[in-house]
Amino acid sequence: MDTAASQIIYEMPQGILNWYDFREGSSVLLVYNKNSCLMDMLKAKKTGLLVCASVEESEEKLFQDRFKVSFDYIVAVGALELSANPVRTLAAWRGLVKDDGFLLLGTDNRLGMRYLIGERDPFTDRLFDGVEGYRGISPALRESLRGRCYSKAELEQFLEESGWTHRTRLSVLPNLDYPQLFYSEDCAPEEVMPTRYFPKYRDPSTVFMMEEYLYDDFVRNGIFHGTANSFLFICSAAGVPCDISMVTVSMDRGHEDNMATVIRKDRVEKIALHGSCGKLKRLAENCERLKSHGVKVVDGTVEGDRYVLPYVDAPTADRYFQNLARVDPEKFIAEMDRFKDLIMGASETVREDAELGPIVKDGYPDLVPLNCFYKDGDFFFFDQEFSEKEFPVFVTLFRFICIAYGPFGCPSLPIDFFFKRYGMADKVGKVSQKSTEFLEKLRNQQDLAGYNKEVLRDPALVMRNKERMGMSEKEWEEYLYNPFAGLEGKKLFLFGSGNYAKKFIAMYRFDYDIVALLDNNPQKWNTELDGYRICRPEKLFELQPSEYKVIICIKDYLPVLKQLKDMGIAHVGVYQGGRVYPGRQACAIYNMCKDFPVKKKYHIGYVAGVFDLFHLGHLNMFRRAKEQCDYLIVGVVSDAGVRDFKHTEPFVPFDERIEMVRSCRFVDEAVEIPYIYRTTKEAYEKYHFDVQFSGSDYVNDPGWLAQKAWLESQGAELVFFPYTQQTSSSKIKALIDKGLA
C-alpha cells in the first residue's frame, strides 16, 4: 500500500472530532486506547497543553495532583469501554475539567445495528455477546476480557450518576474508527440511506443483513438512536447548550478534498478539514456559474476555512423522487423531465461525442438529487464543489436517473425507460463507466482497494450468511454447503432452465450424468436447452429415489426446495453460479491423486491456452509448471472460444489440440475450457488448484492482475513464465501464410 493510502487510513478515526471547534490554545487531556492519530489531530487544532493518559492513569489521585490546572477538554474515544468502573472513571474526569470545560466521549453501542446483524463483539470476538449483555460467556472468558461495550441507556445512566448532567448525544455511523454520519437526538436520517451510506466493519465476514436498508424502518418506528452503532457525547460542565443537529464527514478523499458538513440549528458550515480552502472557493464559483444559467442554489459565503449557508428545512430531492415513483408515476416522469432540463441547461454544449453524447463547457457530476432540496415546488442545489471542463453531461444525467430511481425503483417504469426517453440508451455502457471512474477517483478506491476489501461487505457473502442462519446444520450441509456431494454413481437432474442451469451445463456436462432439466413452466416442457430435454418435475417419479439427485439451478431457490421436499425427493442440492464450493468438482481423475503426498512447491497446478500448432514454447511451459506442482491440469480453449476470443480460426481443431496436450508426459489431465465460462475464477471454482501458470506477456495486464488478486484472496497464486522467444503459434502461422501466398 502506498504512503498516501496509508496516511488516509491512519487519519480516518480523526473524523470523530476533526470538525469540532476546539478553542485555540486550550488544554486537553486525551484518554487514549489505540487511536494515536487523535493526538496528531489535536496538535493540528493548535491546542495548548496536551496530556495523554490511559484510563487507569486518569483515575489515579497522583495523576490528578500532578496538574495544578484543570483541562478545557477531556477527549476519550473508545476508552470508557476499558474502565472497570465507568461511573468512577467519569466522576474522576469530571473533577479534571475546568468549570467551563467539556468531555468529548466516543463510545461503542452494544446494541448497535452492526452487532444486531452479525458483526463480532470487539472484546469477545463472538456474535451477539454484547447484545445479550455478556450474560452467556463463561467465567474464564469473562475474567480475560479487557473491557466491554454498553447500551445508550447504560451510558446515559453512567453520565448522570457521575455528574455530567448537561450533555448532547450524537449517534455515529458506521462506527468510531470510520465515522461518516452524526445525528443528534432530535434528528434522524432523512436521505435514502442505500444511496448515501456505506457501512464498514472491523470484520464483515459474519454480517448477514444489508445494514443501510434497515434504517428507514428503524427511523419510522422510533428505534434508530437506540441501535446506532456508536455515540459521541458532548458534555458541558457549565451547561453550555450544543446546537449541532447533524454532521457528515468525508475522510477518504485525501487532504485536498476531505470535508465535513456541520448542520446547526440556524446555519450549515462546510469545513475544509485540513485548512485547504481552494475547494471552498471553487464551490462558491460553481454556485455563481450555475445561478447564471438559471439553476437555483442555496447561497453561501466563504468565511475562513468554511463555507457558511443558511439552514434549509426541506427534504432532499432523492427522497422526493423516490416517494413519487411509488405513488404517482405520471408526476414522477414530469418531475424527472424537469430535473433533466436543469442538468442539460446548466452549461453550453461545445460538441458531440459518438460514444458519450453531448460534451458541455462546464460539467457538474454532483448536480444530482442527493445534493438538492425540494421546497415550494422548486429544486435548490447545494454542495456543488465538483466541476469539470469539457465534460459529458450524460454522466451527470446517468447519476441523476440512478439516484432518483433509487434502490426500490418504480413498479410501473423500468429504469431503461428514462435512458431511452433522454436519448442515451445506446451510450449507457460508456457513460456508466465514466460515472464509476468519477466516484472511484473521488473516493480513492484504487488506492484504498486493499483497505476496502477488509472493511466492506461482500453482498454475496451476506446472502450466504443469511441462508446459513435460516437452516439447521443438517439442512445447510445437505442442500447448500456442497451440492456436488453424493453425485457419484447417480443420475443428475437440474431444476431450472435459466442462467444458472446454462452455467452448470457448460462447466460440468462432461463430468456428470445429466439426464434432463426440470421446470415448472408448462410452455418449456418437451423443449431443449443446450441439448437437454426440459421435463415436468413429476418425471422424477419414474425412477427410484436412490438412483438420482436433483440440483436446483435457480437464484431464488427456496420455493423449489420446498416443492421437492413436499414431493418426497430424497437427494437435493442447490447450485448458485459464482459460488466457490469446497473441494474439487468433476473429480473422477483427481480422486486418484488427491491423497498423494505433497512433494513440490504446489500440489495442483493449472495452465490455460489455445495450444494451436503445438510447439517448443508450449512444451517448455508444461515442463516448468510440472517442475513446480505434483499434478498439472491444462485447460484447452474450444474452437468456438478461439473464434470468439481470438477472432481467428484455429489451424488445428479442438479434438486434435486437446489430444496433443493430453499426450504430453508433463500433463496429468487435459480439460476443455467452456466456451462462455472460461475465466480464471470459473476454472478455480471447478478445479481448486493451488497455482495457475501463465505467460509473461500478461504480467502487466490489468485484467490478469485482477485475477491474480482474486486467486490470492482464495489462497492460490498466479505465476508468470517467460515465453520461449524463438517461436510462437503466431510466428508459425505467419510463416505458413507467407509460404502459401
Sequence and secondary structure as in RCSB ss.txt:
>XXXX:A:sequence
MDTAASQIIYEMPQGILNWYDFREGSSVLLVYNKNSCLMDMLKAKKTGLLVCASVEESEEKLFQDRFKVSFDYIV
AVGALELSANPVRTLAAWRGLVKDDGFLLLGTDNRLGMRYLIGERDPFTDRLFDGVEGYRGISPALRESLRGRCY
SKAELEQFLEESGWTHRTRLSVLPNLDYPQLFYSEDCAPEEVMPTRYFPKYRDPSTVFMMEEYLYDDFVRNGIFH
GTANSFLFICSAAGVPCDISMVTVSMDRGHEDNMATVIRKDRVEKIALHGSCGKLKRLAENCERLKSHGVKVVDG
TVEGDRYVLPYVDAPTADRYFQNLARVDPEKFIAEMDRFKDLIMGASETVREDAELGPIVKDGYPDLVPLNCFYK
DGDFFFFDQEFSEKEFPVFVTLFRFICIAYGPFGCPSLPIDFFFKRYGMADKVGKVSQKSTEFLEKLRNQQDLAG
YNKEVLRDPALVMRNKERMGMSEKEWEEYLYNPFAGLEGKKLFLFGSGNYAKKFIAMYRFDYDIVALLDNNPQKW
NTELDGYRICRPEKLFELQPSEYKVIICIKDYLPVLKQLKDMGIAHVGVYQGGRVYPGRQACAIYNMCKDFPVKK
KYHIGYVAGVFDLFHLGHLNMFRRAKEQCDYLIVGVVSDAGVRDFKHTEPFVPFDERIEMVRSCRFVDEAVEIPY
IYRTTKEAYEKYHFDVQFSGSDYVNDPGWLAQKAWLESQGAELVFFPYTQQTSSSKIKALIDKGLA
>XXXX:A:secstr
  HHHHHHHHHGGGGGTTTS   TT  EEEE SS THHHHHHHHTT S EEEE HHHHH HHHHHH SS EEEEE
EES GGG S HHHHHHHHHTTEEEEEEEEEEEEBTT HHHHTT   TTT SSSTTTTTTTTS HHHHHH S   B
 HHHHHHHHHHTT  SEEEEEEES SSS  EEEETT    S GGGT     S GGG  S GGGTHHHHHHTT TG
GG SEEEEEEETT     EEEEEEE SS TTT EEEEEESSEEEEEETTS  HHHHHHHHHHHHHHHTT  B   
EEETTEEEEE   S BHHHHHHHHHHH HHHHHHHHHHHHHHHHTSS EEEEETTTEEEEEEE TT SGGGEEEE
TTEEEE      EEEEEHHHHHHHHHHHHHTTT BTTB THHHHHHTT GGGHHHHHHHHHHHHHHHTTTTTTHH
HHHHHS  HHHHHHHHHHHTS HHHIIIIII TTTT TT EEEEE  SHHHHHHHHHHTTTS EEEEE S GGGT
T EETTEEEE GGGGGGS GGGEEEEE  SS HHHHHHHHHTT   EEE  TT   SS SS TTGGGTTTS   S
SEEEEEEEE   S  HHHHHHHHHHHHHEEEEEEEEE HHHHHHHTSS  SS HHHHHHHHHHSTT SEEEEE S
S  SHHHHHHHH  SEEEEEGGGTT HHHHHHHHHHHHTT EEEEE   TT  HHHHHHHHHHHH 
